Structures are given as C-alpha cells and as structure tokens.
Amino acid sequence: MDKGVPVEEAAEKQLLNVALMPFIYKWVAAMPDVHWGIGATVGSVIPQRARSSPQRLAWILVAA
C-alpha cells in the first residue's frame, strides 16, 4: 500500500483477493489495526452487492 499505516503482506494479499470478488460493492476498507486472519482479514470492511452467509464468505476467503 502506498500511504497510511503499514500492512502485513499476508493481510494485503487477503484484501486484494477479496476486492476482486464479483459480489463486492465498490471497494474494501481496512482499519488502522488491519491484520491477516483465518477466513477474513481482521479489521476490514467488506461491502457486498447482495447478502451472503458469513460461513460461505469465510469458505471463499480460505479457498482463495
């Protein structure tokens, strides 16, 4: 990332993978404490075009 707080490389990769998914609405946001997590990046905001169950989202992120 170019500006802001440092982000772990693994967390940045997770955020980029999520941002490219077709059901994401516009962009993914990251809070200052963002870090890699199992299933989803901790400290991220993931807006979606339509509802999706959290279990399905977690499975998609782990499989990515």
PDB file of N, CA, C and O in Angstrom:
ATOM      1  N   MET A   1       0.850  -1.173   0.000  1.00  0.00           N
ATOM      2  CA  MET A   1       0.000   0.000   0.000  1.00  0.00           C
ATOM      3  C   MET A   1       0.903   1.245   0.000  1.00  0.00           C
ATOM      4  O   MET A   1       1.978   1.240   0.600  1.00  0.00           O
ATOM      5  N   ASP A   2       0.466   2.276  -0.658  1.00  0.00           N
ATOM      6  CA  ASP A   2       1.303   3.456  -0.830  1.00  0.00           C
ATOM      7  C   ASP A   2       1.309   4.402   0.364  1.00  0.00           C
ATOM      8  O   ASP A   2       2.353   4.965   0.694  1.00  0.00           O
ATOM      9  N   LYS A   3       0.161   4.588   1.020  1.00  0.00           N
ATOM     10  CA  LYS A   3       0.057   5.571   2.097  1.00  0.00           C
ATOM     11  C   LYS A   3      -0.621   4.947   3.303  1.00  0.00           C
ATOM     12  O   LYS A   3      -1.220   3.875   3.213  1.00  0.00           O
ATOM     13  N   GLY A   4      -0.516   5.639   4.441  1.00  0.00           N
ATOM     14  CA  GLY A   4      -1.205   5.160   5.633  1.00  0.00           C
ATOM     15  C   GLY A   4      -0.313   4.301   6.506  1.00  0.00           C
ATOM     16  O   GLY A   4       0.913   4.412   6.476  1.00  0.00           O
ATOM     17  N   VAL A   5      -0.958   3.436   7.289  1.00  0.00           N
ATOM     18  CA  VAL A   5      -0.232   2.593   8.233  1.00  0.00           C
ATOM     19  C   VAL A   5       0.346   1.362   7.529  1.00  0.00           C
ATOM     20  O   VAL A   5      -0.163   0.954   6.485  1.00  0.00           O
ATOM     21  N   PRO A   6       1.395   0.774   8.086  1.00  0.00           N
ATOM     22  CA  PRO A   6       1.947  -0.447   7.498  1.00  0.00           C
ATOM     23  C   PRO A   6       0.932  -1.596   7.554  1.00  0.00           C
ATOM     24  O   PRO A   6       0.168  -1.713   8.512  1.00  0.00           O
ATOM     25  N   VAL A   7       0.934  -2.431   6.531  1.00  0.00           N
ATOM     26  CA  VAL A   7       0.030  -3.579   6.454  1.00  0.00           C
ATOM     27  C   VAL A   7       0.863  -4.824   6.188  1.00  0.00           C
ATOM     28  O   VAL A   7       1.736  -4.827   5.320  1.00  0.00           O
ATOM     29  N   GLU A   8       0.584  -5.886   6.948  1.00  0.00           N
ATOM     30  CA  GLU A   8       1.279  -7.154   6.722  1.00  0.00           C
ATOM     31  C   GLU A   8       1.072  -7.604   5.276  1.00  0.00           C
ATOM     32  O   GLU A   8       0.001  -7.401   4.704  1.00  0.00           O
ATOM     33  N   GLU A   9       2.079  -8.202   4.704  1.00  0.00           N
ATOM     34  CA  GLU A   9       1.987  -8.673   3.326  1.00  0.00           C
ATOM     35  C   GLU A   9       0.842  -9.678   3.149  1.00  0.00           C
ATOM     36  O   GLU A   9       0.120  -9.633   2.152  1.00  0.00           O
ATOM     37  N   ALA A  10       0.680 -10.584   4.122  1.00  0.00           N
ATOM     38  CA  ALA A  10      -0.398 -11.581   4.039  1.00  0.00           C
ATOM     39  C   ALA A  10      -1.773 -10.913   4.096  1.00  0.00           C
ATOM     40  O   ALA A  10      -2.692 -11.327   3.390  1.00  0.00           O
ATOM     41  N   ALA A  11      -1.917  -9.889   4.926  1.00  0.00           N
ATOM     42  CA  ALA A  11      -3.192  -9.168   5.029  1.00  0.00           C
ATOM     43  C   ALA A  11      -3.479  -8.405   3.739  1.00  0.00           C
ATOM     44  O   ALA A  11      -4.620  -8.374   3.277  1.00  0.00           O
ATOM     45  N   GLU A  12      -2.464  -7.798   3.166  1.00  0.00           N
ATOM     46  CA  GLU A  12      -2.639  -7.072   1.910  1.00  0.00           C
ATOM     47  C   GLU A  12      -3.101  -8.022   0.801  1.00  0.00           C
ATOM     48  O   GLU A  12      -3.974  -7.675   0.005  1.00  0.00           O
ATOM     49  N   LYS A  13      -2.514  -9.220   0.752  1.00  0.00           N
ATOM     50  CA  LYS A  13      -2.909 -10.216  -0.253  1.00  0.00           C
ATOM     51  C   LYS A  13      -4.369 -10.628  -0.053  1.00  0.00           C
ATOM     52  O   LYS A  13      -5.121 -10.753  -1.019  1.00  0.00           O
ATOM     53  N   GLN A  14      -4.769 -10.840   1.216  1.00  0.00           N
ATOM     54  CA  GLN A  14      -6.171 -11.177   1.504  1.00  0.00           C
ATOM     55  C   GLN A  14      -7.105 -10.063   1.031  1.00  0.00           C
ATOM     56  O   GLN A  14      -8.124 -10.332   0.395  1.00  0.00           O
ATOM     57  N   LEU A  15      -6.758  -8.820   1.341  1.00  0.00           N
ATOM     58  CA  LEU A  15      -7.600  -7.685   0.954  1.00  0.00           C
ATOM     59  C   LEU A  15      -7.735  -7.585  -0.563  1.00  0.00           C
ATOM     60  O   LEU A  15      -8.826  -7.336  -1.077  1.00  0.00           O
ATOM     61  N   LEU A  16      -6.637  -7.779  -1.275  1.00  0.00           N
ATOM     62  CA  LEU A  16      -6.688  -7.719  -2.738  1.00  0.00           C
ATOM     63  C   LEU A  16      -7.532  -8.859  -3.308  1.00  0.00           C
ATOM     64  O   LEU A  16      -8.301  -8.643  -4.245  1.00  0.00           O
ATOM     65  N   ASN A  17      -7.403 -10.068  -2.759  1.00  0.00           N
ATOM     66  CA  ASN A  17      -8.221 -11.205  -3.211  1.00  0.00           C
ATOM     67  C   ASN A  17      -9.706 -10.917  -3.023  1.00  0.00           C
ATOM     68  O   ASN A  17     -10.515 -11.187  -3.911  1.00  0.00           O
ATOM     69  N   VAL A  18     -10.060 -10.367  -1.863  1.00  0.00           N
ATOM     70  CA  VAL A  18     -11.466 -10.059  -1.573  1.00  0.00           C
ATOM     71  C   VAL A  18     -11.967  -8.967  -2.511  1.00  0.00           C
ATOM     72  O   VAL A  18     -13.072  -9.067  -3.044  1.00  0.00           O
ATOM     73  N   ALA A  19     -11.175  -7.942  -2.714  1.00  0.00           N
ATOM     74  CA  ALA A  19     -11.595  -6.808  -3.544  1.00  0.00           C
ATOM     75  C   ALA A  19     -11.920  -7.219  -4.976  1.00  0.00           C
ATOM     76  O   ALA A  19     -12.709  -6.551  -5.642  1.00  0.00           O
ATOM     77  N   LEU A  20     -11.333  -8.293  -5.452  1.00  0.00           N
ATOM     78  CA  LEU A  20     -11.555  -8.747  -6.826  1.00  0.00           C
ATOM     79  C   LEU A  20     -12.767  -9.669  -6.981  1.00  0.00           C
ATOM     80  O   LEU A  20     -13.112 -10.046  -8.100  1.00  0.00           O
ATOM     81  N   MET A  21     -13.408 -10.032  -5.883  1.00  0.00           N
ATOM     82  CA  MET A  21     -14.574 -10.914  -5.965  1.00  0.00           C
ATOM     83  C   MET A  21     -15.768 -10.163  -6.563  1.00  0.00           C
ATOM     84  O   MET A  21     -15.966  -8.985  -6.265  1.00  0.00           O
ATOM     85  N   PRO A  22     -16.564 -10.833  -7.402  1.00  0.00           N
ATOM     86  CA  PRO A  22     -17.627 -10.158  -8.142  1.00  0.00           C
ATOM     87  C   PRO A  22     -18.777  -9.597  -7.290  1.00  0.00           C
ATOM     88  O   PRO A  22     -19.498  -8.715  -7.758  1.00  0.00           O
ATOM     89  N   PHE A  23     -18.964 -10.075  -6.071  1.00  0.00           N
ATOM     90  CA  PHE A  23     -20.077  -9.596  -5.261  1.00  0.00           C
ATOM     91  C   PHE A  23     -19.697  -8.418  -4.357  1.00  0.00           C
ATOM     92  O   PHE A  23     -20.530  -7.943  -3.585  1.00  0.00           O
ATOM     93  N   ILE A  24     -18.461  -7.947  -4.443  1.00  0.00           N
ATOM     94  CA  ILE A  24     -18.017  -6.814  -3.628  1.00  0.00           C
ATOM     95  C   ILE A  24     -18.565  -5.521  -4.224  1.00  0.00           C
ATOM     96  O   ILE A  24     -18.519  -5.314  -5.437  1.00  0.00           O
ATOM     97  N   TYR A  25     -19.081  -4.661  -3.357  1.00  0.00           N
ATOM     98  CA  TYR A  25     -19.645  -3.389  -3.802  1.00  0.00           C
ATOM     99  C   TYR A  25     -18.601  -2.286  -3.699  1.00  0.00           C
ATOM    100  O   TYR A  25     -18.294  -1.832  -2.597  1.00  0.00           O
ATOM    101  N   LYS A  26     -18.066  -1.860  -4.794  1.00  0.00           N
ATOM    102  CA  LYS A  26     -17.114  -0.768  -4.979  1.00  0.00           C
ATOM    103  C   LYS A  26     -15.712  -1.030  -4.439  1.00  0.00           C
ATOM    104  O   LYS A  26     -14.780  -1.154  -5.233  1.00  0.00           O
ATOM    105  N   TRP A  27     -15.523  -1.120  -3.131  1.00  0.00           N
ATOM    106  CA  TRP A  27     -14.172  -1.281  -2.585  1.00  0.00           C
ATOM    107  C   TRP A  27     -14.192  -1.954  -1.224  1.00  0.00           C
ATOM    108  O   TRP A  27     -15.246  -2.104  -0.607  1.00  0.00           O
ATOM    109  N   VAL A  28     -13.025  -2.354  -0.768  1.00  0.00           N
ATOM    110  CA  VAL A  28     -12.841  -2.943   0.556  1.00  0.00           C
ATOM    111  C   VAL A  28     -12.065  -1.920   1.381  1.00  0.00           C
ATOM    112  O   VAL A  28     -11.109  -1.321   0.889  1.00  0.00           O
ATOM    113  N   ALA A  29     -12.471  -1.723   2.621  1.00  0.00           N
ATOM    114  CA  ALA A  29     -11.790  -0.769   3.501  1.00  0.00           C
ATOM    115  C   ALA A  29     -11.007  -1.520   4.573  1.00  0.00           C
ATOM    116  O   ALA A  29     -11.376  -2.626   4.968  1.00  0.00           O
ATOM    117  N   ALA A  30      -9.933  -0.911   5.032  1.00  0.00           N
ATOM    118  CA  ALA A  30      -9.119  -1.507   6.093  1.00  0.00           C
ATOM    119  C   ALA A  30      -8.933  -0.490   7.216  1.00  0.00           C
ATOM    120  O   ALA A  30      -8.632   0.679   6.971  1.00  0.00           O
ATOM    121  N   MET A  31      -9.115  -0.949   8.435  1.00  0.00           N
ATOM    122  CA  MET A  31      -8.926  -0.117   9.616  1.00  0.00           C
ATOM    123  C   MET A  31      -7.428  -0.070   9.965  1.00  0.00           C
ATOM    124  O   MET A  31      -6.664  -0.902   9.476  1.00  0.00           O
ATOM    125  N   PRO A  32      -6.997   0.880  10.795  1.00  0.00           N
ATOM    126  CA  PRO A  32      -5.566   1.003  11.127  1.00  0.00           C
ATOM    127  C   PRO A  32      -4.960  -0.254  11.765  1.00  0.00           C
ATOM    128  O   PRO A  32      -3.752  -0.469  11.664  1.00  0.00           O
ATOM    129  N   ASP A  33      -5.781  -1.083  12.419  1.00  0.00           N
ATOM    130  CA  ASP A  33      -5.260  -2.294  13.070  1.00  0.00           C
ATOM    131  C   ASP A  33      -5.397  -3.538  12.193  1.00  0.00           C
ATOM    132  O   ASP A  33      -5.351  -4.657  12.704  1.00  0.00           O
ATOM    133  N   VAL A  34      -5.562  -3.361  10.897  1.00  0.00           N
ATOM    134  CA  VAL A  34      -5.798  -4.485   9.987  1.00  0.00           C
ATOM    135  C   VAL A  34      -4.645  -5.491  10.075  1.00  0.00           C
ATOM    136  O   VAL A  34      -3.472  -5.123  10.137  1.00  0.00           O
ATOM    137  N   HIS A  35      -5.030  -6.788  10.077  1.00  0.00           N
ATOM    138  CA  HIS A  35      -4.026  -7.850  10.053  1.00  0.00           C
ATOM    139  C   HIS A  35      -4.661  -9.133   9.512  1.00  0.00           C
ATOM    140  O   HIS A  35      -5.883  -9.280   9.488  1.00  0.00           O
ATOM    141  N   TRP A  36      -3.801 -10.052   9.082  1.00  0.00           N
ATOM    142  CA  TRP A  36      -4.237 -11.315   8.494  1.00  0.00           C
ATOM    143  C   TRP A  36      -5.103 -12.077   9.486  1.00  0.00           C
ATOM    144  O   TRP A  36      -4.862 -12.064  10.693  1.00  0.00           O
ATOM    145  N   GLY A  37      -6.113 -12.737   8.946  1.00  0.00           N
ATOM    146  CA  GLY A  37      -6.979 -13.559   9.771  1.00  0.00           C
ATOM    147  C   GLY A  37      -7.361 -14.835   9.044  1.00  0.00           C
ATOM    148  O   GLY A  37      -7.213 -14.932   7.826  1.00  0.00           O
ATOM    149  N   ILE A  38      -7.846 -15.799   9.780  1.00  0.00           N
ATOM    150  CA  ILE A  38      -8.299 -17.056   9.182  1.00  0.00           C
ATOM    151  C   ILE A  38      -9.698 -16.822   8.638  1.00  0.00           C
ATOM    152  O   ILE A  38     -10.627 -16.555   9.401  1.00  0.00           O
ATOM    153  N   GLY A  39      -9.851 -16.920   7.337  1.00  0.00           N
ATOM    154  CA  GLY A  39     -11.158 -16.746   6.704  1.00  0.00           C
ATOM    155  C   GLY A  39     -11.429 -15.335   6.233  1.00  0.00           C
ATOM    156  O   GLY A  39     -12.068 -15.154   5.196  1.00  0.00           O
ATOM    157  N   ALA A  40     -10.969 -14.334   6.952  1.00  0.00           N
ATOM    158  CA  ALA A  40     -11.168 -12.942   6.549  1.00  0.00           C
ATOM    159  C   ALA A  40     -10.111 -12.083   7.223  1.00  0.00           C
ATOM    160  O   ALA A  40      -9.604 -12.436   8.287  1.00  0.00           O
ATOM    161  N   THR A  41      -9.784 -10.974   6.614  1.00  0.00           N
ATOM    162  CA  THR A  41      -8.807 -10.055   7.172  1.00  0.00           C
ATOM    163  C   THR A  41      -9.426  -9.340   8.365  1.00  0.00           C
ATOM    164  O   THR A  41     -10.484  -8.724   8.236  1.00  0.00           O
ATOM    165  N   VAL A  42      -8.783  -9.413   9.515  1.00  0.00           N
ATOM    166  CA  VAL A  42      -9.280  -8.761  10.723  1.00  0.00           C
ATOM    167  C   VAL A  42      -9.079  -7.253  10.566  1.00  0.00           C
ATOM    168  O   VAL A  42      -7.999  -6.793  10.196  1.00  0.00           O
ATOM    169  N   GLY A  43     -10.137  -6.495  10.855  1.00  0.00           N
ATOM    170  CA  GLY A  43     -10.065  -5.047  10.720  1.00  0.00           C
ATOM    171  C   GLY A  43     -10.409  -4.561   9.332  1.00  0.00           C
ATOM    172  O   GLY A  43     -10.007  -3.467   8.936  1.00  0.00           O
ATOM    173  N   SER A  44     -11.156  -5.369   8.582  1.00  0.00           N
ATOM    174  CA  SER A  44     -11.573  -4.957   7.242  1.00  0.00           C
ATOM    175  C   SER A  44     -13.087  -4.779   7.187  1.00  0.00           C
ATOM    176  O   SER A  44     -13.832  -5.362   7.974  1.00  0.00           O
ATOM    177  N   VAL A  45     -13.511  -3.962   6.240  1.00  0.00           N
ATOM    178  CA  VAL A  45     -14.935  -3.756   5.983  1.00  0.00           C
ATOM    179  C   VAL A  45     -15.174  -4.217   4.555  1.00  0.00           C
ATOM    180  O   VAL A  45     -14.553  -3.714   3.619  1.00  0.00           O
ATOM    181  N   ILE A  46     -16.086  -5.185   4.392  1.00  0.00           N
ATOM    182  CA  ILE A  46     -16.311  -5.802   3.086  1.00  0.00           C
ATOM    183  C   ILE A  46     -17.769  -5.580   2.665  1.00  0.00           C
ATOM    184  O   ILE A  46     -18.633  -6.392   2.997  1.00  0.00           O
ATOM    185  N   PRO A  47     -18.050  -4.498   1.943  1.00  0.00           N
ATOM    186  CA  PRO A  47     -19.421  -4.266   1.474  1.00  0.00           C
ATOM    187  C   PRO A  47     -19.764  -5.216   0.332  1.00  0.00           C
ATOM    188  O   PRO A  47     -18.930  -5.478  -0.535  1.00  0.00           O
ATOM    189  N   GLN A  48     -20.991  -5.729   0.334  1.00  0.00           N
ATOM    190  CA  GLN A  48     -21.405  -6.699  -0.677  1.00  0.00           C
ATOM    191  C   GLN A  48     -22.602  -6.184  -1.459  1.00  0.00           C
ATOM    192  O   GLN A  48     -23.429  -5.446  -0.922  1.00  0.00           O
ATOM    193  N   ARG A  49     -22.696  -6.570  -2.723  1.00  0.00           N
ATOM    194  CA  ARG A  49     -23.839  -6.195  -3.567  1.00  0.00           C
ATOM    195  C   ARG A  49     -25.117  -6.869  -3.077  1.00  0.00           C
ATOM    196  O   ARG A  49     -26.182  -6.251  -3.069  1.00  0.00           O
ATOM    197  N   ALA A  50     -25.020  -8.086  -2.685  1.00  0.00           N
ATOM    198  CA  ALA A  50     -26.182  -8.842  -2.200  1.00  0.00           C
ATOM    199  C   ALA A  50     -25.751  -9.596  -0.948  1.00  0.00           C
ATOM    200  O   ALA A  50     -24.559  -9.772  -0.698  1.00  0.00           O
ATOM    201  N   ARG A  51     -26.704 -10.025  -0.186  1.00  0.00           N
ATOM    202  CA  ARG A  51     -26.361 -10.739   1.050  1.00  0.00           C
ATOM    203  C   ARG A  51     -25.711 -12.082   0.748  1.00  0.00           C
ATOM    204  O   ARG A  51     -26.039 -12.754  -0.230  1.00  0.00           O
ATOM    205  N   SER A  52     -24.792 -12.446   1.609  1.00  0.00           N
ATOM    206  CA  SER A  52     -24.122 -13.735   1.515  1.00  0.00           C
ATOM    207  C   SER A  52     -23.927 -14.236   2.935  1.00  0.00           C
ATOM    208  O   SER A  52     -23.640 -13.442   3.831  1.00  0.00           O
ATOM    209  N   SER A  53     -24.073 -15.515   3.157  1.00  0.00           N
ATOM    210  CA  SER A  53     -23.922 -16.021   4.515  1.00  0.00           C
ATOM    211  C   SER A  53     -22.465 -15.906   4.950  1.00  0.00           C
ATOM    212  O   SER A  53     -21.569 -16.141   4.140  1.00  0.00           O
ATOM    213  N   PRO A  54     -22.203 -15.548   6.211  1.00  0.00           N
ATOM    214  CA  PRO A  54     -20.820 -15.433   6.688  1.00  0.00           C
ATOM    215  C   PRO A  54     -20.020 -16.726   6.507  1.00  0.00           C
ATOM    216  O   PRO A  54     -18.824 -16.675   6.220  1.00  0.00           O
ATOM    217  N   GLN A  55     -20.670 -17.881   6.671  1.00  0.00           N
ATOM    218  CA  GLN A  55     -19.952 -19.137   6.508  1.00  0.00           C
ATOM    219  C   GLN A  55     -19.469 -19.296   5.060  1.00  0.00           C
ATOM    220  O   GLN A  55     -18.346 -19.739   4.823  1.00  0.00           O
ATOM    221  N   ARG A  56     -20.302 -18.941   4.119  1.00  0.00           N
ATOM    222  CA  ARG A  56     -19.925 -19.048   2.708  1.00  0.00           C
ATOM    223  C   ARG A  56     -18.793 -18.079   2.403  1.00  0.00           C
ATOM    224  O   ARG A  56     -17.841 -18.435   1.709  1.00  0.00           O
ATOM    225  N   LEU A  57     -18.890 -16.852   2.921  1.00  0.00           N
ATOM    226  CA  LEU A  57     -17.839 -15.878   2.692  1.00  0.00           C
ATOM    227  C   LEU A  57     -16.523 -16.372   3.273  1.00  0.00           C
ATOM    228  O   LEU A  57     -15.482 -16.268   2.624  1.00  0.00           O
ATOM    229  N   ALA A  58     -16.559 -16.908   4.486  1.00  0.00           N
ATOM    230  CA  ALA A  58     -15.344 -17.420   5.112  1.00  0.00           C
ATOM    231  C   ALA A  58     -14.755 -18.550   4.268  1.00  0.00           C
ATOM    232  O   ALA A  58     -13.538 -18.613   4.096  1.00  0.00           O
ATOM    233  N   TRP A  59     -15.593 -19.441   3.741  1.00  0.00           N
ATOM    234  CA  TRP A  59     -15.104 -20.548   2.928  1.00  0.00           C
ATOM    235  C   TRP A  59     -14.439 -20.013   1.661  1.00  0.00           C
ATOM    236  O   TRP A  59     -13.388 -20.510   1.256  1.00  0.00           O
ATOM    237  N   ILE A  60     -15.043 -19.007   1.035  1.00  0.00           N
ATOM    238  CA  ILE A  60     -14.488 -18.436  -0.192  1.00  0.00           C
ATOM    239  C   ILE A  60     -13.120 -17.831   0.096  1.00  0.00           C
ATOM    240  O   ILE A  60     -12.183 -18.019  -0.679  1.00  0.00           O
ATOM    241  N   LEU A  61     -13.000 -17.104   1.208  1.00  0.00           N
ATOM    242  CA  LEU A  61     -11.740 -16.440   1.525  1.00  0.00           C
ATOM    243  C   LEU A  61     -10.648 -17.444   1.859  1.00  0.00           C
ATOM    244  O   LEU A  61      -9.489 -17.228   1.505  1.00  0.00           O
ATOM    245  N   VAL A  62     -10.987 -18.526   2.526  1.00  0.00           N
ATOM    246  CA  VAL A  62      -9.989 -19.541   2.859  1.00  0.00           C
ATOM    247  C   VAL A  62      -9.542 -20.255   1.589  1.00  0.00           C
ATOM    248  O   VAL A  62      -8.367 -20.598   1.450  1.00  0.00           O
ATOM    249  N   ALA A  63     -10.462 -20.480   0.668  1.00  0.00           N
ATOM    250  CA  ALA A  63     -10.141 -21.201  -0.557  1.00  0.00           C
ATOM    251  C   ALA A  63      -9.351 -20.331  -1.542  1.00  0.00           C
ATOM    252  O   ALA A  63      -8.690 -20.852  -2.440  1.00  0.00           O
ATOM    253  N   ALA A  64      -9.420 -19.028  -1.376  1.00  0.00           N
ATOM    254  CA  ALA A  64      -8.755 -18.114  -2.341  1.00  0.00           C
ATOM    255  C   ALA A  64      -7.252 -18.158  -2.217  1.00  0.00           C
ATOM    256  O   ALA A  64      -6.551 -17.457  -2.947  1.00  0.00           O
TER     257      ALA A  64
END
